[in-house]
Structures are given as C-alpha cells and as structure tokens.
Amino acid sequence: MNAGPLLTTETKVWLRDPAAVFFALVFPVLLLVGLGLVIPDFRSPMEEPGLPWDSAPNVTIWLPTILALAVATISLTTMPVQFATFREKGVLRRLATTPMPPRNLIGAHLVINVVALLVAAAAAVVGGMTVLDIPFAVDPLVVLLCFVLATTAMFSLGLLVAARADRGSAASGIGMLIYFPSLLFSGVWVPIPVMPDWMAQMAKYTPIGAASQGMLAGWFGDDFPLTQVLVMVAWTAVLFPLGIKLFRWT
Amino acid sequence: MTATRSGAGPDDGPPVVDVRNLRKTYRVKGGPEKVAVADVSFEVRRGEIFGILGPNGAGKTTTVECLAGLRRADGGTVRLLGRDPQAAPASVREDVGIQLQEAALHDRITVGEALDVFASFYERRADPAELMDLLDLTEHRNVQFGKLSGGQKQRLSIALALVGKPQVAILDELTTGLDPAARRATWELVERVRDSGVTILLVTHFMDEAERLCDRLVVIDRGTVVAQGTPTELTDGLRRDRGVRLRFAEDTGRGRALDLLTALATRDDDVTAVVSADGEIEVTGTRKVLFAVVRELAAADVVPDDVRTVTHSLEDVFVDVTGRQYRADENDEENVA
C-alpha cells in the first residue's frame, strides 16, 4: 500500500500546529542566536588555554547543548503529545478499521519529526555560524554520530512516554517532567565545561547529557567520546523495544 | 416504511453478516469479570438496513467491534461477507466501512484532505467530490475538522465510512448529538446510501431511529438478544390491551367521564381498566374498547376535547420483553477496557 498521500497530508497538518512549528523548528535557533546577541559575554572570545581556537566566541560551547535541546524538545514535548492525541481522539482506532495500519501513521510522524529535527538543527548550526561567528566543528563526523544516536535514544524515550498516555495532556505532563531535568544535563542552565564534576558524571549517563558532551567533544576535536556513544546506544537498545512493546494502539 | 423503499431491496442470498452465539467478557484490573456480550446471534441480508438496538452498555458496540475484527471475541463465530474477521481482520477492511461512535480525526485536517487521504487507503475508491456532494459537505471542503459542527462532523464520518466503496457499512450511533432536523436529514441519507446498494448495519439506542429506518433489527439488552424481527412484527407481536386516551379541558367533564367509565368497567367485559394520569383518562380493554367508551360518553353527552388511541412502539416491546422501562443510558459502560 502506498503511504505517500498519508505522509503528505500529515506533514501539512503537522505544519498547521503553531506550537509544534515554534518549539520544534524555531525555538533552538532563536534561543542560540537570541541569547548570543543579548548576553555580551557570550560573544567575547574564549580565554581558556588549550582550546583549539582562542578567538572563538564563548557561545561556541553552547551550540552542542542547543543541538541536544533541539532533540529533546521534539522528542519529549512535540512527538509524545501528538501520538497520545491520536490515541485520545480515536485516530488510531479509526485507522484500524481501514486497510491502512495505524503503525503507518506513527511511522509517518516519526519521519516528519526527524525531518523537522534536521531542519531545526541545521538552522541552529547555520544561524550560530553566520550570526555569532561560531567556527565549524573540528570532527563533524563525531558530532553527526552523536546527533544521530541522541535522536534514536531520545525518540525511543519519547515513544515510551507516548506508549501509554491516554491523553495528550498526560503525555505533555510526563514529557515535561523528563524534559526539564534533561535540559539541566544538556548544559542549558550550567554550561558543560563549568558543570560541577558530580553533575557532569551524572549527565554522562543520561541520553541527553551524553549527547551534549559527545557533540561538544566532537565540535572541539577532543578525544572520541566513547562512553557517551555507548551510553546512547544502550539507552536506544533498551528504550526502543520497550516503547514498541508497550505502545497501546487503542 | 418498507412500502416507500425504492432501488435495491434485501435479497435471499447468503447472509452478508452472520453472527452466532457471540460472547465477549472483560476483566477490569482487580475487579470481577464483566460480561459485555453474553450470547448474540443474528443475520444480515444483502441490501437491508439492519438495526442493533438497545440501551447504552447493552453490548452493541462490542458486538460490532468483534464483527469488524477490532476485538477478540471469547466465544461464538462471526462471518462478514463469508470471511472470518476474527481470524483475519485485514481480509474485511477493503469491503467494510465503519463509522465509529466518536469523532476520530485530527482537529486541523480539512474535510477535503480527510476524504482524499482516506480514499488513498483503498483499492476501490468512491469519488470524494461526489461523496461531498451527497453529504452536503462541498461548501465545507476547506474547513478544518475541529471547526465543523456536530452534524457536519457526523456527515464527514459517514462519508469516510463510504469512501472505500464498501459492500457493508457499519454506522454506530450516527445521530447522537444531532438536532432533530439534522437527524431526519441523516436518516434520509442512510436510506439513499442503502439504495445505492450498500448493506447497512445500524447501531443505535434511539427507538424512533430504529423504527423509522430498519428493515429488520435485534433488540439487545445486557448482552443478549431479547427480541428480533421487523419493527412491525415486533410491535404487532405485543400481547397488549388496546388503549384510548381522553383529554378534557375542564375538571368537571373529566370527573363525570371518570365516574361513567369506572362504572362501565365493572359491567362491560370489553373495558378492563380506567386510570387517570397526567390530567388525562386512559382506558384499556379489548379491540372494542374504543366503541364502548364512545358509546358510553355519547349517551351521557360528555364530550372529550381529544381522543387518541394508544399506539405501540418499540419502547413497549422493550418493556414487554425486559420488564423494565427503557432508559437509553441506564448502564453506560459500553466502552470498558
């Protein structure tokens, strides 16, 4: 069966939700560029010895965090609410009566949200580089690897949040409950390099903290973030099958 | 109403739907087992509008959900177009259109988009433009689902059930929440759909709807079939006394009539009971009760302002077979689990 029309229509409908469009697509780049421009210290050059480029602005260390935030925002606030709302409104049940299996709708939305995430991440990188003069990553492949693993781990977590919530509001509540601590570990509140050691150690074992630290290492060309990569692989390996298994279709 | 029907009528071929001894129980966590459907059997013939009538919680929706292969039955057999939807739910999807009880679309999808995307799910497709025309939705084609009125949502829901050119359409509580004019319009629409050759299984808790629309029906109560047949068969089958209701504008007239008729009841075998209710007098008796009442009142020159014979409805059938008054929402537990 051709799921093309379903994907096209769902994309159109997705783009009609102002909250999804703002938080998933615009929020990361807006936060990065906005704060970069507003807080003077963010644009002054780094003075820490040993970093590759002393002339890079301070805000550079914030970019990996913003990428992690983009992943967390879509996977924990946008997607679970959409899935739980499908369940709440009976959309999944309605589809079950047609030749189109409801899992194709979920599949279509995973695709849409991944594409939206790519757009949001690209916007943050391009926005940071052009407006704030952030230099490009030293090891882009490491950043990309960590970004992909962050996506698989966090989307699996989002799927698990959406698996059982029978209302959009419930999914939103649980999502937020995970989202805000995640932001802490991602370095939004306390930048990773100045995080107290115990917090950095804790963050390393959370999917979002590992993502943030891994991408930071890749951006600055530090040693390969092996632990962080393994942590994200492990989270994905545990959460994804669990999310699929527990997902309630009606 | 069978006389006014046009187009395709029921035929004598193999039944389109065959449900035998269907049983479905739920176990709510920690609670006792609840029997949603105890024992339900019926057949639907091609081209008819077949009703499943009963109060909320009687097991109607569970029955059609098992029939559509959306739920696993615990016992009995179901066949839809000769196929087994329990064993192979996918085998009936192309040929059965289902309108579910509740709205089931994203608030931001438009009428036109919903019809187009649902059409893309099926091999055989009705023309969405024609369907919109049939259901008076054309002028709303660019309106988002969340902004439609209850009646428009219901019409769209019916359109979506028909967009795959189904042989059988299952319509569950399709006029709930509609105003009287919209209900009548929907009824006419259902007849038009049937006339186009679609067999219709109508689930309803509205007695008048079943009486008006259904060629045949089953009455379900507490998970079992308590009556079945055509609406006329069911009401004619009542072993009931005939009734006459008399209304008087003035109390004096009513008082005299009551005295006369009460006296009449003691000596005339055709009159069995006289009761005063709601400011009216109801007299019951044999088929000759109307004549007896009129003769008696005419002789005494007591003239009622209004005389009505009491007609029997499916509601009386329900009272007769269950011994309870019909209350549509008496045990609203239809959607457990």
HADDOCK unambig.tbl for C-alpha pairs under 7 A between the chains (distance, minus, plus):
assign (segid A and resid 5 and name CA) (segid B and resid 117 and name CA) 5.93 0.50 0.50
assign (segid A and resid 5 and name CA) (segid B and resid 120 and name CA) 6.72 0.50 0.50
assign (segid A and resid 6 and name CA) (segid B and resid 117 and name CA) 5.91 0.50 0.50
assign (segid A and resid 9 and name CA) (segid B and resid 113 and name CA) 6.92 0.50 0.50
assign (segid A and resid 9 and name CA) (segid B and resid 117 and name CA) 6.99 0.50 0.50
assign (segid A and resid 13 and name CA) (segid B and resid 108 and name CA) 5.97 0.50 0.50
assign (segid A and resid 13 and name CA) (segid B and resid 109 and name CA) 5.88 0.50 0.50
assign (segid A and resid 16 and name CA) (segid B and resid 108 and name CA) 6.89 0.50 0.50
assign (segid A and resid 89 and name CA) (segid B and resid 103 and name CA) 6.90 0.50 0.50
assign (segid A and resid 89 and name CA) (segid B and resid 104 and name CA) 5.29 0.50 0.50
assign (segid A and resid 89 and name CA) (segid B and resid 105 and name CA) 6.60 0.50 0.50
assign (segid A and resid 90 and name CA) (segid B and resid 104 and name CA) 4.65 0.50 0.50
assign (segid A and resid 91 and name CA) (segid B and resid 104 and name CA) 4.75 0.50 0.50
assign (segid A and resid 91 and name CA) (segid B and resid 105 and name CA) 5.42 0.50 0.50
assign (segid A and resid 94 and name CA) (segid B and resid 104 and name CA) 6.07 0.50 0.50
assign (segid A and resid 97 and name CA) (segid B and resid 93 and name CA) 6.27 0.50 0.50
assign (segid A and resid 97 and name CA) (segid B and resid 98 and name CA) 6.51 0.50 0.50
assign (segid A and resid 98 and name CA) (segid B and resid 93 and name CA) 5.28 0.50 0.50
assign (segid A and resid 98 and name CA) (segid B and resid 94 and name CA) 6.99 0.50 0.50
assign (segid A and resid 98 and name CA) (segid B and resid 121 and name CA) 6.99 0.50 0.50
assign (segid A and resid 99 and name CA) (segid B and resid 90 and name CA) 6.74 0.50 0.50
assign (segid A and resid 99 and name CA) (segid B and resid 93 and name CA) 5.18 0.50 0.50
assign (segid A and resid 99 and name CA) (segid B and resid 94 and name CA) 6.11 0.50 0.50
assign (segid A and resid 99 and name CA) (segid B and resid 121 and name CA) 5.96 0.50 0.50
assign (segid A and resid 99 and name CA) (segid B and resid 122 and name CA) 6.58 0.50 0.50
assign (segid A and resid 100 and name CA) (segid B and resid 121 and name CA) 5.61 0.50 0.50
